[in-house]
């Protein structure tokens, strides 16, 4: 029986280029060679591909997208692959773009009855920012680029004098910035995996940052940056609520294949949706594989499920 030919796409013109290479290399390493013929496709930081898409179509049965952040996670590479009729893992162009645009995603979540932190989005080109609403909010405030992943450019303004520098930092990474009310609480994440055509919520994880006040870039990628507890010490009913909310967020955006929703659980027990990642970290120690492991899916099996979902889309 012929092996399925998998092109693992990694790198690309993203602020998360190196993280993507790490993800892609781990995926390529752990794909079962008895079932898959694997070849890596490392896209350079300037966006140059080492292979034409026409040649990729000839060589691969499916593309495993391991590209985080802009270009890889915002619908661009998905649109390219669709143009050439190449099956690929994860969500389509529209769902990817919606999830990457945090302002758009928050609006969609709210319209679907999910709780989200109150926020304001503005662009670099806006001559007049509506500060009236922001000034009514108590500090601290969260400031973030609206279309970047891995908490790149995100900061918490704890004092009035922190706000403008935080906005400037966010604008260094994007042309649009979101300011949100800060919600103190427990940081949680829950993956969703499409298995045989059905979206299934995985076991949630609580993230306890060790190097920062929140789950920022250092907490995510530096050794000892955070403690990750799967499942969290929460009542069974609350775990089920987290799973159901992750499923609702996944479906509200029209995601497919896989996703990971991030939450804050406040002191009153209310669950707030922060964002959905359509291409979450995919090394053995990343959150989604950890959660899948608790559900009985080893890393190689998880990758196989994701590829099967892509081929059956």
N, C-alpha and C positions, 0 to 999 in steps of 0.2 A: 504494500500500500504506500503510495507516494506521500512523503512528508509535506506538511504545510509550510510554505516558504514565507518567512516573517522578516520584514524589514523594520528594524528598530530605529526610529527617527529621534535624534537627540541633538542638543546644542541649540543653534539658531541665534538670531539677533535679539536677545533678551537679557534683562538684568539678572536673570536666573540661569544664564548659560552654563556655568560650572555645575550647578545643582542638577541641571538637566542631563549633563554628561554622566554624572554619578548615577542618576536614576536609570538612564539608558544602558549603561554598562552592566548594572546589576540585573536588569531585565534580560539582557542578552546572555548573561552568565547562567541564569536560573531557568531559562526556557528548556524544556525537556528535549534533548537532542534525538531521542527515539521517535518523537512526534513532529519535531519542527526542524526545518533548515533555516538557520538564523544568519542574517548579515546586518551589521550596524551601518547606519547612514548618519555620519557626523556633519551637521550643517554648521558652517563657520559663523563666527560672530557678525560678519558683514552680510550674512544672509545667503552666501554662495553655497550651492548644493554640490556634492561630489559626484552626482549622478543626475541625468535628466529624468523628468517625471515619466516620459515615454519609456525609457529604459527600465525605470522602477516598475512600471506596470508589467513589463515583460518578465521581470525577475521575481516579483513578489506576488503572493496570493493575498496578503494583508499587510498593512502598515501599523505597527504598534507605536503610537505617538507618545514619546517620553519627553516632550518639550513643554516646560513650564513657562508661565508668564506670557507676555505679549508675543504675537506671531504664532506661537504654538498652542496657546490656550484660549485665544480670543476669536477663533473661527477662521483665521486666515489660511493656515495650513490645511484645515478641513475642507475649505472651499477649493483649494488647489487639487487636493486628492479627489474630490468629487468630480471636478472638471475632467480628470483623466480616468475616472471610473475605477479608482483604486479603493477597495474596502479599507477601513481604518477603525481603530479602537476609540471608544469614548463617544462623547456627544457630537451632534452635528454643528454646522456653522452658527445657526441662530441661537441655540441653547448655549453654546460656548460664548458667543458675544454677550448675551444677556448676563450670564454668570460672571463674566469678567468685568462688566460694567456694574460696579457696586451700587450706584445710584439707581440704575434700572432694575437690578435684582431686588433691592430693598422695596421698591415700588410694587413689583410683582408679588413679593412675599406678603406685603401688607394687603394687597387686593385679594389675596387668597386666604386671608384671615390669620396670618402668622404675625406674631409680635416681633417688631424690629425697633432698634434704638432710633429715637427721633434725630433727624439729620438734615443738613442743607448741602447742596452741591453747587459749586460755581466754577467758572472757567477762567483761564488766564486773560481772555479777551473781555471779560465782564468789567465794565468801567465802574459799576456801583454794586458792591456786595451788600446784600440785605442783612446788615448787622443787627437790625432791630430784634429779630428772632433769636439770634445767637446771644445777644446781650441779656436776654431773659433767663438764660440757662446758667446754672451754678457750675463752677469749675470743680473737678477737671473736665476737659473736653478731649475727644479723640480726633486727631487730624490725620487724614490718609489720602494718598492718590486713589482715584476711583477705579483705575484699571491696571493695577499691578498686583502680583501675588507675593507669597512668602513674607508678608508684612513689610515689604520694601517701602521705605519712606514714611512709615507710620510712627506717630509719636503721641504722647499724652501731655497736653498743656495743663499743668497744675496751678500756674499763676498767670495773671493777665499778661505779664511780660513774656511768657512762653509762647503765646498764641501766634504772633506774627512770624517768629523764627520757625515755628512748626509748619505754618502754611508755606513759607518759602522753601523749606526742605521738601515738602510734599510736591510742590510745583517743579522741583528739580527732576522729578520722576514722571510727571504727567502734566497734561494741559488742563486737567480737571481735578478738583480736590473736594473731598467731603469732610465736613465738620459734624461730629455726632456727640450727643450726650454720652458721657461716660457712665457705664453701668457696672457697679462693683458686684462681683459675684464669682462663681466658679466657672472656669473655662472648660468647655466640653466639645467633643467632636464625635460625629457618627457617620460612618461610611454606608453607602448603598451600592449594591452589586446586582446587575441583571443576570439572573440564573435561569436558563431555559425560557427566556422571554418574560420573566417576572422579576420586578424590582424587589429586592430583599434587603432590609436594613440589617447591618452588622451590629456587633456589640459595641456600645459607646465607650469612649475614653475620656477620662478627666486629665487635663494638662495642668501641671503645677510648675510654672516658670521658676527657675533658680537664678538666672542671670539678669532678669529684667522684671519690670512690674507686670508685663503681659507677654503673650506668646509671640515675641518678635523674631527677627531673623536669627539673632544669636541663640535664643532659646530653642529654636527649631533645629539648628544645624551644628552648633558647637557641642563638643562632648560634655555631658553633664549640664547642658543648658536647661533641661526641664525633666521633671518626673512625670511619666505617663502611666496612668492607672487604668487598666482595662479588665473588668468593668469598674466603674466608679462605685464608691460606697454610698449608694442611694437605694431607696425602696424600689422594689420590682416595678411598681406602678409608674414611678418617675422614669425608670429606664425605658419602659414601653412607650411613654410619652415622647421621650427623646427620639426613639426609633421612628415612631409615627410621624413626628415633625420633620425628621430628615427625609423620609419618604415623600411627604407633602411638598417640601422644598424642591426635591429632585424632580418631581412630576410637574410642579408649577412652572419650572424653567424649561421643561421638555427635555431633560437630560436622558442620556442612555449609556449603557455599558457600565459606568461607575461614576460615583461622585463622593464628596465628603462635605458634610455641612458642619459649620462651626457655630457654637452657641455660647451665650452667657446665661447662667442660672442665677438669678438674683436672690437676695435673702428672703424674699417672700415666696420663693418657689416658682416664680414666673420665668419661662424659658424664652429668650430673645434670640432670633436668628441673625447672625452677623454676615455670613456669606456662604456660598457653595463653591467648592473647587471641583472643576470637571476633570482635571488631570492632577490628582493628589500625588504626593510623594510616593514612590514605588520602589524603595529599597526594603530589605528584610526588616529593618527597624522602623520604617515609616508607620504612620498611624493606621492606614487602611490595611496593610498586611498584618499588623498586630491584631487588628479587630477580626480579620478573616481567620487568623490562626485560632482565636478563641471560639470561632464557629466551626472549627474542624477542617479548614482549608489551609494547607501548607502553601508556601510562596509559589512554588512551581504550579500547583493546582490552581491558585488564584489567577496566575497569568494565563493559564489555559482557558479558564472560564471567561476571562475578558476577551480573548481572541475568538472564542466560539460565539460570543455575543456579537462581535464585530462582523463575523462572517454570516450570521443569521439575521442581521439588521434588514 
